[in-house]
Amino acid sequence: MYADRINALPPYLFATIDEAKAAQKAKGVDVIDLGVGDPDQPTPSHIVDAMCEAVRDPGTHRYPSYTGMMEFREAVADWCKESRGLELDAATETLTLIGSKEGVAHVPLAFINPGDVALVPDPAYPVYKIGTQFAGGEPYIMPLLEENGFLPDLEAIPADKLAKAKLMFLNYPNNPTSATADVKFFEEVVEFAKENDVVVVHDNAYSEMVYDDYKAPSFLSVDGAMDVGMELYSMSKTYNMTGWRLAFAVGNKDLITGFGKAKSNIDSGAFDAIQRAGITALSSSQQCVADMNTMYEERRDVLLKGLRGIGLDAKAPKATFYMWVPVPDGYDSIGFSKLLLEEAGIVATPGVGFGEYGEGYVRFALTQSADRLEEAVGRMEKLTI
């Protein structure tokens, strides 16, 4: 019945986790969900108010622009200048997305022919690989190893794969490892991309989710990056807008044009009312973002202390709201996740769900209150591990 591309897909990671979680809840278990990275706080009220006003305007009820409202794209350009120091032409170097997952999934359609190679990190957000496969491309896995700071070793990519490589996905601050990249690494990527004629897609969904006075650099801020790449930004995590589905791409105008052409044949653009709310989010005070980071930093410290207290080798992330933690001796990632869920009612994501090189780790999301995190630690303390 199904196409080969569907039959070849593994079960989507988070759908599988949802099923296991539901089974425990059906047994009456009070589940503490530290699995999917879905903010537990509401969208800030000033953004909600803007949405309510916009959705009552009949002018927002018609088909939107394929590339996005110019007012939203101008707000994107202004925000990128203010927060990342980027000088962008809103008309040619920005593009509205219906969430960054949609963008990640569709961008290979603009640049990958059947048989072309996309350089895909592992462990990573599964859609980098799946989007490549849907476009008929071959994902070449770049291992992200702890000894390399969870950065890919560009020199280790074989020459025969480089000869066919057209696209590279990167993501820093990183999901799932919470690793960060510095400007020096991005400079190396730009040089690599120019030498090998590779388009770089930097998924910057966690750009604003930072702690300890850390500021995540933009890939596009590096000299020459605008010649070879684009950056995807999400409203989901920054402004607690996961369900709203709004994001944007910025970068090289020719790449943005090609990406936009692919999208215009697939979707009809983001709802104008949501884009108006997005304008409010981007152009208003960013104190709500700072407040959220303070809250997540507190949660991080609670969970960090608790995990270390039970003997796990947890490290403090400087960014994202994830903790990437090695599993105890004697367990693989699925086995430890199963133990946490079945014996302690805690959902943690097995690292292998993010790829082969995620084995040996679990990911905890800081999407519960500090009190619930302390309770989760208390439950783990009772386990024999």
N, C-alpha and C positions, 0 to 999 in steps of 0.2 A: 504493500500500500504506500509506503513512505519512500521519499527520495533517498538515494544513497547517503547524501550529506546529513540527513536526519538519522538514519540508521547507524551512522558512524559516531554520533555524538554520545558521550557519556551522560548520565543524568546530571542536570545542572546542580552544582554544588549546594547552593542555598535552598533550592527546592527540596533536596534530599534531607537537609538539616531540618527544614520546616516539618517534614513528615515525621522524623524521629522525635522532634519536640512535641508535636501534637499527640503522638502515641503516649508520651509520658504524662502530658496534661490530662489525657483521657483516663489515666489511672489515678488522678487526683493529686499528682505531684506538683508542688509549688516550684515551678521552673524559674531559674534565674538565667536569663538569656544574654550571654556575652558572645553571641555568634555573629549575626549579620550586623554590618556597620550602619545601622539606621538610628539617627539621633533620637533620643527619648524626649527631648524638649520641644515645645511647639515653635512654629515659625514666629519670629518677633511680631508684635502686634501692629507696628507701623506698616509692615509689609502686608499683613492680612487686611488691614484697613484699605490700603491702596488697591488690593485685589477686589475687595467688595465694591469699591467705587467703580473700578474698571469694568467689572462683569455686569454692572447695571447699565452701562453705556451700550446702546444697541450698535454703536460703531465698531465695537470689538467682536461682534457676533458673526462677521463675515469671514471668508477665507483670509488668512494672514498672508504676508509676503513670504515667498519661499526662503529668502535669505534672512528674514527677520526685519522687524520694525527699525527704520533708520534711527529713531529716537533711542531705542534700546542699544543698538550698535554704537551710537555716539556715547551713551553712558558706559558701555564696555570700554571704548577707547579711553575715555576720561579716567575710568577706574584703573586701567592698566598703566596709564601714565602716572597716576597718583601713587599706586601701591607697588608697581614693579619697575617704574622708570622707563616704560616703553612708549615710543612715539608711533602711533598707528593711524592709518587712514581708515576711518570707520566704513567708508563706502567699499573699499577694495580689500581690506586686510582683517575684517571681522566677519563672523557668520554665526547666526543663532542656531542652537541645537536643541532638540527635544530631550534634554538630559545628556550627560556625557557618555552613558552606555550606548545610546543610539549613535553618537558620533564615532565612538571606538569601533562599533560593529560595521558601520558603513564606510569609514574612510578607506579600507582596502579596496573597495569597489572602484575607487577613483584612480588607484595607482598600481594595482596588482592584476596582471594577466595570469591565466592558468599556467602553472609551472614556475612562476616567479617566486622568489623567496622573500619572506618577511622575517626579520630578526626579532625574536620574541623572548622577553625575559622569563625566567622560571626560578622561583615561584612568582606568580603574578595573577592579576585579575584575569579570569578565564577567557574573557571576551576578546582579548588580543589574539589569541590562538584561534578561537572559533570564528571571528570575523575574517581572518586570513583564509581559513578553510572554506568558508562560504563563498569567498571570491575566487576560489579555485587555486589559491596559492599554497605554497609549502612553508609551514612555520619551521624556522631553524631556532632551536632552543639555545639561549644564552644563559648558562647557570649563574644564579646569584648566590654566592657562597659567603658564609660569615667571615672567613679569613680574608676576603677581598672587600669587606665592608658592604656586602650585598650589592656590589657594582659589577656589571658584566666585564669580562676580560675581552676587550675588542681584538687584541692580537691573537686570541685563540680561535677566532672564527676561520674555518678552512677556506682556502682560496676558491675552491669550486663553488662554495655557497655564496661567497662574496660576489662572484661573477654573475650570479643570478639574483642577487639581493636588490630589492627596489624600495624597501620600507623597513624602518626600525621603530619599535615601540619602546619608550622609556617612561618611568613613573617615579618621580621624586619630589616631595616625600613619598615613600613607597608603601604601597599596600601589596602584600600583607606584612612585610618585615619592619616597617616604620623607619627604615634607613633613609638617610639624607645624602644628597650629592652636592659637591662644592663646584665653584666656578671652574676650577682647573679641570675637573672631569668633563664638564660641558664643553670646554674648549677642545678637549681631546675628541669628543663626539663630533663637533663641527668639522675638525680636520679630517676625521675618519669619513664623514658623510661626503665631503667634497672629493676626497680621493677615490671613493667607491661609487659615487653618484647614487647615494641613498637618501631618501626622504625620511626625516626624523619627525615622529609624532610624539610629543612629550605630554603625557596625561598628567596634568597638574591639579588634580581634583582636591588635594589636601594642602594647597599652597598657603592657606591662612590659618591652618590648624597647627599652631606652633607654641612651644613652651621655653621657659628658661631664657627669655630674651633672644631666642633663635629667630632668624628671618630666612625663609627659604628663597634661594635665588631663582630667577626665571631663566629657563634655557634660552629664551629669545634675547635676553640682555647681553649675551656673549657676542662679541664681534663675529660677524659672518653667519650667525644662526638664522637670521631672516632670509638668507639665501637658500637654506636647505630644509627649513622646517616650519612646523606649526605647533601651537600649544593649545591644549583643551582645558578649559576651566569649568567647574561645576558650581552651581548655586546650592546643591543638595546639602553638603556637609557644612559649608561656610555659614549658611543662613537657615539651616534646619528645613530645607525645602525638598526633601527627597521625593515626596509624593507629587510635587508640582511639575517635575520634569522640565527643567530649564538649565541650559548651559551655553557655552559659546566657544568657538574656535577663533584663534587669532594667529597671524603669521604671514608668510610669503604670499603675495597677492595671486600669483599663478596657481599655487597649491590651494589656496582658499577658493579660487574660481572653479578648479576641477572638482574639489570636494563638494562645493555648492551645486554643481551640475549633476553629480551623482544623487545628491539628496533631493533635488527638485523633481527627479523621476521616481522617487520612493515615497516621500511624505509631502504634506502641504503646509509645513511650517508650524511653529509654536503658536498657541492661542495668544492673541494680542493682549488679552486681559492679564495673562501671566507675565508677558513681557513688560507690561506697565508696572506690575508689582516688582519685577526684576529691576526696573529703572530706579524705583524707590529704594530697593535694597542696596544697589551699587552707589547711588548718589547721596544717600543719607549718612548720618553719623555711623561709624563702624564700631561704636562702643559695644553694641550687641555681640560682635565677634570677639572682642577682647574679653567680655564677661564670660562667654562660653569657654574660651581658652582657660580662663582662671578656674572654672568649674572642672574642666577635664583634667587640668594639671593636678587639682586636689584629688580627683578620682585616681589618676595615675599613681600618685604617691601612696594612696591607701592600698591599691592592689599590689604595687611594687613591694611594699613592706610585707604584706601578707604572703605573697608568693615566695619571697626570699626566706620568710620565717618557716615555711614548710619544706625548704631545701631545694626549691627550683631556681635555676640560674637565670633569673629575670633581670633585664637591663632597662634603664629608664629611657623611653623614646623622647627625642626632641621635637617630634612632629607626628601627625596623624592621631587618631584616637584608638590605636591598636597597640597591643603588646605581643611580641613574637617570642615565644618562650620554648626552649628545648624541653622535650618530654623527659620524664625520669628514666633511669636505666631500667631495661626490661620491658619497655613499652614502645610500640610504634605510634604514629600520630592518631590513627583511627582507634587503636586500642585504648589510648589514654582518654581520647574524647568520649568514647563509649563508657569508660569507667566514670568520668565526671558526670555524664548525663544519667546513667542508670543507677549509680550509687550515691550521687550528691545532688542530682537535679540541676546541674549546671551545663549550659550549652557553651562549648568552645569549638572553634572551627579547626578540624584536622588539617595540618599543613599540607599533606599530600593532595588535598583537594585543590590546591593552587598550582600543582605540578609536581613532577618527580623530585625536584630539589627542595620541595617543602617538607619532605619526609623528615621526621625527627623533631618537628615543632608543632605547637598549637598556637592559634591566634585568639587572644581575648580582646573583645571590643569594650571600650569604656562607656557603654550605653546604659548603665544602671547607676542609681544614686550611690553615694559613698557608703551609706548604711547597708544597701544591698550588696555592695562589693565586700564589705566587712563580713556580712552573713555568708557570702560565697566562700570566703577564706575560712571561716569557721567550719563550714561543711567539709572543705578539703582537708582541714586539719584532722578530721576524724577518719579519713581514708588511710588505708595501708598502702603506701606507695614507695 
